[in-house]
């Protein structure tokens, strides 16, 4: 895996995996920033070129000095206040074969969390994201009373993804923005079984979020 140094920062470029490219930035304080470029359709930009452009931008900011802290706290109803690793427990994760809850990967700010099998052949991943529209992100489905979007075989035959909106707000430049959680199930199973598990787990996630945040 090729790496390069920019000041006190190390940048690693992972080998391209189908329509996805991953870059990792290791900072001087032993933190890691991971950038993923994905292509969901065609025609579309090369995912590695996207990942490299985003990586260069991040490295430029980090090389200028410490990143300033946010001047404001997240909104009271924002997913940023919820630990993603607390949204699924061992009982819920039994739906996916061989998942070991000890194999837990916590993302930055606890805004994502992954659980995997010992052999890496199965995984459940929850992450928070934002978008302007979800209509092109799969077919509509109902998750705990919320119109969500189901995407079977997204980027590979062994994946099923559910995107569920949490709240809508106006961002700093005046654009309508959807805050959402995305749940991915990866396992060597038939696609219907994968997506049934993804919908059931997304329902659990949605209900557990509702217990922790004020009414939207």
C-alpha positions as a printed NumPy array, in Angstrom:
array([[  0.   ,   0.   ,   0.   ],
       [  1.685,   3.236,  -1.127],
       [  2.085,   6.029,   1.436],
       [  3.394,   9.579,   1.343],
       [  4.289,  12.206,   3.932],
       [  3.1  ,  15.807,   4.009],
       [  4.656,  17.505,   7.029],
       [  3.524,  15.486,  10.061],
       [  0.756,  13.759,   8.106],
       [  0.892,  10.323,   6.474],
       [ -1.401,   9.565,   3.55 ],
       [ -2.109,   5.973,   2.487],
       [ -3.765,   4.919,  -0.763],
       [ -5.571,   1.583,  -0.684],
       [ -5.946,  -0.518,  -3.818],
       [ -9.119,   0.182,  -5.736],
       [-11.968,  -2.207,  -4.898],
       [-14.472,  -2.263,  -7.76 ],
       [-16.264,   1.087,  -7.767],
       [-14.747,   2.254,  -4.471],
       [-11.447,   3.894,  -3.558],
       [-10.223,   4.447,  -0.002],
       [ -7.62 ,   6.892,   1.27 ],
       [ -6.453,   7.158,   4.888],
       [ -4.839,  10.174,   6.546],
       [ -2.869,   9.577,   9.771],
       [ -2.368,  12.755,  11.805],
       [  0.45 ,  13.571,  14.21 ],
       [ -1.84 ,  13.002,  17.227],
       [ -2.459,   9.394,  16.103],
       [ -5.934,   9.975,  14.719],
       [ -7.088,   8.696,  11.344],
       [ -9.324,  10.253,   8.716],
       [-10.719,   7.874,   6.104],
       [-11.975,   9.155,   2.751],
       [-14.016,   6.901,   0.481],
       [-14.821,   7.661,  -3.148],
       [-17.69 ,   5.56 ,  -4.573],
       [-19.3  ,   5.347,  -7.974],
       [-22.989,   4.388,  -7.837],
       [-23.843,   4.601, -11.53 ],
       [-22.549,   5.358, -14.994],
       [-21.494,   7.759, -16.337],
       [-19.775,   9.091, -13.22 ],
       [-16.363,  10.441, -12.208],
       [-13.586,   7.984, -11.423],
       [-13.879,   7.159,  -7.679],
       [-10.114,   7.253,  -7.15 ],
       [ -9.871,  10.713,  -8.674],
       [-12.67 ,  11.846,  -6.345],
       [-10.951,  10.307,  -3.318],
       [ -7.606,  11.876,  -4.267],
       [ -9.147,  15.332,  -4.752],
       [-10.901,  15.172,  -1.379],
       [ -7.725,  13.86 ,   0.285],
       [ -5.591,  16.683,  -1.12 ],
       [ -8.109,  19.23 ,   0.17 ],
       [ -8.094,  17.714,   3.675],
       [ -4.302,  17.462,   3.749],
       [ -4.039,  21.118,   2.723],
       [ -6.254,  22.191,   5.612],
       [ -4.423,  20.007,   8.161],
       [ -1.021,  21.19 ,   6.955],
       [ -2.014,  24.811,   7.62 ],
       [ -2.302,  24.15 ,  11.363],
       [ -4.817,  22.922,  13.962],
       [ -8.401,  22.655,  12.779],
       [-10.536,  25.121,  14.753],
       [-13.258,  23.686,  16.971],
       [-16.885,  24.18 ,  16.021],
       [-18.236,  27.517,  17.188],
       [-21.697,  26.08 ,  17.897],
       [-23.062,  22.828,  19.29 ],
       [-25.14 ,  20.437,  17.179],
       [-28.882,  20.996,  17.14 ],
       [-30.758,  19.372,  20.015],
       [-32.336,  16.888,  17.599],
       [-29.195,  16.138,  15.574],
       [-27.863,  12.609,  15.16 ],
       [-24.474,  14.067,  16.08 ],
       [-25.595,  13.71 ,  19.706],
       [-26.189,   9.957,  19.438],
       [-23.503,   7.279,  19.789],
       [-23.993,   4.996,  16.776],
       [-22.473,   2.061,  18.656],
       [-25.342,   2.133,  21.17 ],
       [-28.051,   1.627,  18.547],
       [-27.712,  -2.136,  18.037],
       [-27.072,  -4.817,  20.642],
       [-26.079,  -8.471,  20.481],
       [-29.688,  -9.649,  20.322],
       [-30.453,  -7.488,  17.277],
       [-27.2  ,  -8.382,  15.52 ],
       [-27.983, -12.109,  15.692],
       [-29.962, -11.588,  12.474],
       [-26.674, -11.57 ,  10.561],
       [-24.622, -14.8  ,  10.759],
       [-21.377, -14.924,  12.739],
       [-21.34 , -11.26 ,  13.785],
       [-19.212, -10.93 ,  16.918],
       [-20.065,  -7.799,  18.911],
       [-16.489,  -7.738,  20.203],
       [-15.395,  -6.956,  16.627],
       [-16.573,  -3.369,  16.884],
       [-15.162,  -0.464,  14.907],
       [-16.147,   2.959,  16.212],
       [-15.954,   5.844,  13.766],
       [-14.986,   9.468,  14.331],
       [-17.204,  11.206,  16.861],
       [-19.094,   7.91 ,  17.323],
       [-21.015,   8.924,  14.177],
       [-20.534,   5.492,  12.647],
       [-20.139,   1.979,  13.978],
       [-19.446,  -1.401,  12.44 ],
       [-19.747,  -4.948,  13.745],
       [-18.176,  -7.854,  11.849],
       [-17.552, -11.59 ,  11.886],
       [-14.127, -12.974,  12.772],
       [-13.455, -13.866,   9.142],
       [-14.681, -10.503,   7.823],
       [-17.289, -12.141,   5.586],
       [-20.235, -10.531,   7.405],
       [-20.7  ,  -6.972,   8.637],
       [-23.334,  -4.537,   9.834],
       [-22.439,  -0.868,   9.502],
       [-24.365,   2.19 ,  10.711],
       [-23.313,   5.701,   9.77 ],
       [-24.807,   9.182,   9.844],
       [-24.876,  11.232,   6.681],
       [-26.508,  14.205,   4.957],
       [-28.057,  14.641,   1.535],
       [-30.344,  16.974,  -0.38 ],
       [-32.611,  14.21 ,  -1.686],
       [-32.981,  10.449,  -1.258],
       [-35.395,   9.656,  -4.094],
       [-32.584,   8.266,  -6.279],
       [-31.09 ,   6.143,  -3.486],
       [-33.251,   3.039,  -3.823],
       [-36.86 ,   1.976,  -3.712],
       [-39.195,   3.395,  -1.047],
       [-39.808,   1.329,   2.074],
       [-41.288,   1.981,   5.507],
       [-38.934,   1.98 ,   8.48 ],
       [-40.685,   2.557,  11.825],
       [-43.228,   4.807,  10.11 ],
       [-40.654,   6.823,   8.15 ],
       [-40.404,   6.754,   4.355],
       [-36.96 ,   5.302,   3.717],
       [-35.046,   3.917,   0.747],
       [-33.826,   0.363,   0.204],
       [-30.921,  -0.361,  -2.157],
       [-30.251,  -4.089,  -2.766],
       [-26.846,  -5.151,  -4.097],
       [-25.416,  -1.651,  -3.851],
       [-21.785,  -1.793,  -5.019],
       [-21.739,  -5.615,  -4.637],
       [-24.066,  -8.621,  -4.721],
       [-23.58 ,  -9.289,  -0.997],
       [-24.78 ,  -5.892,   0.254],
       [-28.095,  -4.27 ,   1.062],
       [-28.385,  -0.649,   2.19 ],
       [-31.21 ,   1.222,   3.927],
       [-31.245,   5.022,   4.166],
       [-33.664,   6.533,   6.668],
       [-34.134,  10.317,   7.028],
       [-34.048,  11.666,  10.567],
       [-34.678,  15.397,  10.178],
       [-34.662,  18.15 ,   7.574],
       [-33.064,  21.548,   8.107],
       [-31.595,  24.509,   6.224],
       [-27.801,  24.497,   6.119],
       [-25.44 ,  27.449,   6.385],
       [-25.785,  28.359,   2.696],
       [-29.574,  28.078,   2.646],
       [-29.946,  24.615,   1.112],
       [-32.548,  22.113,   2.275],
       [-30.597,  19.285,   3.89 ],
       [-31.665,  15.841,   5.059],
       [-29.866,  14.325,   8.025],
       [-30.11 ,  10.537,   7.844],
       [-28.695,   7.269,   9.002],
       [-27.473,   4.652,   6.562],
       [-27.418,   0.977,   7.527],
       [-25.526,  -1.592,   5.463],
       [-25.663,  -5.361,   5.819],
       [-22.918,  -7.358,   4.14 ],
       [-23.006, -11.173,   4.201],
       [-22.882, -14.205,   1.872],
       [-26.681, -14.559,   1.775],
       [-29.472, -14.271,  -0.814],
       [-30.357, -10.64 ,  -1.483],
       [-33.887, -10.936,  -0.037],
       [-32.514, -12.262,   3.232],
       [-29.919,  -9.493,   3.333],
       [-32.53 ,  -6.798,   2.768],
       [-34.982,  -8.309,   5.277],
       [-32.205,  -8.115,   7.864],
       [-31.283,  -4.576,   6.817],
       [-34.9  ,  -3.385,   7.193],
       [-35.318,  -5.084,  10.569],
       [-32.054,  -3.646,  11.898],
       [-32.868,  -0.186,  10.541],
       [-36.202,  -0.341,  12.369],
       [-34.365,  -1.097,  15.617],
       [-31.916,   1.749,  14.986],
       [-34.743,   4.205,  14.26 ],
       [-36.616,   3.295,  17.434],
       [-33.488,   3.534,  19.573],
       [-32.688,   6.964,  18.125],
       [-36.231,   8.111,  19.021],
       [-35.641,   7.081,  22.646],
       [-32.552,   9.284,  22.905],
       [-33.537,  12.488,  21.08 ],
       [-36.316,  15.024,  21.673],
       [-39.337,  15.014,  19.405],
       [-38.314,  16.329,  15.965]])
